[in-house]
């Protein structure tokens, strides 16, 4: 049964509250894990192509949702359209292609922030430190935020919150 065939989300779904500033891709990953849904399972439930869901989980693609998709996805996730829009990239901003993070922000709230993927931001707005695009120890690039389950580098297992940013020479 697809979301098109009902007006309410299924009763068996765990509703996950978005964190302030959380990116849509990271939120989708948390939602899928909480409900034991694969990317394919979520696509089938939304009656959409799996490539569309993959695009939503990849901040670098900057794939937008149509008004119809926005309403469908909000219904499935148990969110308002306004809550969902707040997780999406700003329409006029260009996305940074590599996944980035601020270790200090992640230590405070372990979610990928929407603004970290803005190409026009090179440093954290709160900590004035450069955003990291790779592990500070092994140099491995970060996985998609939708796949962040353990909050650490997938290569050397250093927790994101313990990564060090390089400070510009003073």
C-alpha positions as CSV (number, residue, x, y, z in Angstrom):
1,X,0.0,0.0,0.0
2,X,1.5,3.4,-1.0
3,X,1.1,6.7,0.8
4,X,-1.3,7.7,-2.0
5,X,-3.8,5.2,-0.8
6,X,-4.3,6.6,2.7
7,X,-4.5,10.0,4.3
8,X,-2.7,9.2,7.6
9,X,0.7,7.7,8.2
10,X,0.8,4.0,9.0
11,X,0.2,3.3,12.7
12,X,3.3,1.2,12.9
13,X,5.7,3.9,12.0
14,X,7.9,5.5,14.7
15,X,7.6,9.2,14.4
16,X,11.0,10.9,14.8
17,X,11.2,14.6,15.8
18,X,13.6,16.7,13.8
19,X,16.4,18.5,15.7
20,X,16.7,22.2,15.2
21,X,18.7,22.9,12.1
22,X,18.9,19.2,11.1
23,X,19.5,18.4,7.4
24,X,16.8,16.5,5.6
25,X,19.2,13.8,4.5
26,X,20.3,13.1,8.1
27,X,16.7,13.1,9.3
28,X,15.7,10.6,6.6
29,X,18.5,8.3,7.7
30,X,17.4,8.5,11.3
31,X,13.8,7.9,10.3
32,X,14.7,4.9,8.1
33,X,16.8,3.3,10.9
34,X,14.1,3.9,13.5
35,X,11.6,2.1,11.3
36,X,13.9,-0.5,9.8
37,X,13.3,0.8,6.3
38,X,15.8,0.5,3.5
39,X,16.0,3.3,1.0
40,X,14.1,1.0,-1.4
41,X,11.4,0.4,1.3
42,X,11.0,4.1,1.9
43,X,10.7,4.8,-1.9
44,X,8.1,2.1,-2.2
45,X,6.1,3.5,0.7
46,X,6.2,6.9,-0.9
47,X,5.3,5.5,-4.3
48,X,8.4,7.2,-5.8
49,X,11.6,6.0,-7.5
50,X,14.5,5.0,-5.2
51,X,16.7,7.4,-7.1
52,X,14.5,10.3,-5.9
53,X,14.9,9.2,-2.3
54,X,18.7,8.8,-2.9
55,X,18.7,12.4,-4.2
56,X,17.0,13.6,-1.0
57,X,19.6,11.9,1.1
58,X,22.5,13.5,-0.8
59,X,22.9,17.1,0.2
60,X,25.3,17.8,-2.7
61,X,22.6,17.1,-5.3
62,X,20.4,19.8,-3.9
63,X,17.3,17.9,-5.2
64,X,14.2,19.8,-4.3
65,X,10.8,18.5,-3.6
66,X,7.7,19.5,-5.6
67,X,4.7,20.7,-3.6
68,X,3.0,17.3,-4.1
69,X,6.2,15.4,-2.9
70,X,6.5,17.8,0.0
71,X,3.0,17.0,1.2
72,X,3.4,13.3,0.7
73,X,6.7,13.1,2.6
74,X,5.4,15.3,5.4
75,X,2.4,13.1,5.8
76,X,4.5,9.9,5.9
77,X,7.0,11.4,8.4
78,X,4.3,12.8,10.6
79,X,5.6,16.4,10.2
80,X,4.0,19.6,9.0
81,X,5.1,21.0,5.6
82,X,6.7,23.9,7.5
83,X,8.9,21.5,9.6
84,X,9.9,19.6,6.5
85,X,10.8,22.8,4.6
86,X,13.1,23.9,7.5
87,X,15.3,20.8,6.9
88,X,15.6,21.4,3.2
89,X,18.5,23.4,1.7
90,X,17.7,27.1,1.1
91,X,16.5,27.4,-2.5
92,X,19.0,30.0,-3.6
93,X,22.1,28.5,-1.9
94,X,24.5,26.3,-3.7
95,X,25.4,23.1,-1.9
96,X,29.0,22.2,-0.9
97,X,29.7,18.9,-2.7
98,X,31.6,17.1,0.1
99,X,29.8,16.3,3.4
100,X,31.0,18.7,6.1
101,X,30.6,19.1,9.9
102,X,31.6,21.1,12.9
103,X,33.0,18.8,15.6
104,X,32.0,21.2,18.4
105,X,28.4,21.5,17.2
106,X,28.2,17.7,16.7
107,X,29.3,17.3,20.3
108,X,26.5,19.5,21.5
109,X,23.8,18.0,19.2
110,X,24.8,14.8,17.2
111,X,22.9,15.6,14.0
112,X,24.1,16.9,10.6
113,X,23.2,20.5,10.3
114,X,21.6,21.8,7.1
115,X,23.8,24.9,7.0
116,X,27.0,22.9,7.0
117,X,26.4,22.0,3.3
118,X,26.1,25.6,2.2
119,X,28.9,26.4,-0.3
120,X,29.0,30.0,0.9
121,X,29.9,29.0,4.4
122,X,33.5,27.9,5.1
123,X,33.3,28.0,8.8
124,X,30.9,27.2,11.6
125,X,28.6,30.2,12.3
126,X,28.6,29.5,16.1
127,X,32.2,28.4,16.7
128,X,34.0,30.4,14.0
129,X,36.0,27.3,13.1
130,X,36.5,25.8,9.7
131,X,34.0,23.1,8.7
132,X,35.6,19.7,8.2
133,X,35.1,17.8,5.0
134,X,37.3,14.8,6.1
135,X,38.5,13.1,9.3
136,X,41.2,15.2,11.0
137,X,43.2,12.0,11.8
138,X,43.1,9.8,8.7
139,X,41.8,12.2,6.1
140,X,38.9,10.0,5.0
141,X,36.0,11.9,3.6
142,X,32.7,11.7,5.5
143,X,29.8,9.4,4.4
144,X,26.4,10.8,3.5
145,X,24.7,12.2,6.7
146,X,21.8,9.7,6.1
147,X,24.3,6.9,6.8
148,X,25.7,8.4,10.0
149,X,24.7,5.8,12.5
150,X,27.7,5.7,14.9
151,X,28.8,9.4,14.8
152,X,32.4,8.6,13.8
153,X,34.8,8.3,10.9
154,X,34.1,5.1,9.0
155,X,37.8,4.5,8.4
156,X,39.6,5.0,11.8
157,X,36.5,5.2,14.1
158,X,37.4,8.6,15.6
159,X,34.2,10.1,17.0
160,X,33.1,13.3,15.1
161,X,33.0,15.2,18.4
162,X,36.7,14.5,19.0
163,X,37.9,15.8,15.7
164,X,40.1,18.9,15.7
165,X,39.8,21.7,13.3
166,X,42.8,23.6,12.0
167,X,43.0,27.1,13.2
168,X,44.3,29.8,10.9
169,X,47.7,31.3,11.9
170,X,47.2,34.2,14.1
